[in-house]
Amino acid sequence: MANVKYFGDSFLNSQGYSKAISFDPLRPTESIIIITDAIFKRNFGLKVDSGKYIKPAILYIQVWYN
């Protein structure tokens, strides 16, 4: 998980995103939502609330793998 965090954060930093937009392994769902919203806002100029899509998907994955 540390490698994923390092790779993802390095990629986001190289693309010009601030350190506030980074993956937090202690809060993975919230981190993914923040990153997704920032990418949509910067690249497409859209304000999205990806939480209503990501939260159920993460819950589904957690139930499926447990």
HELIX and SHEET records of a PDB file:
HELIX    1   1 ALA A    2  SER A   14  1                                  13    
HELIX    2   2 PRO A   28  PHE A   44  1                                  17    
HELIX    3   3 GLY A   51  TYR A   65  1                                  15    
END                                                                             
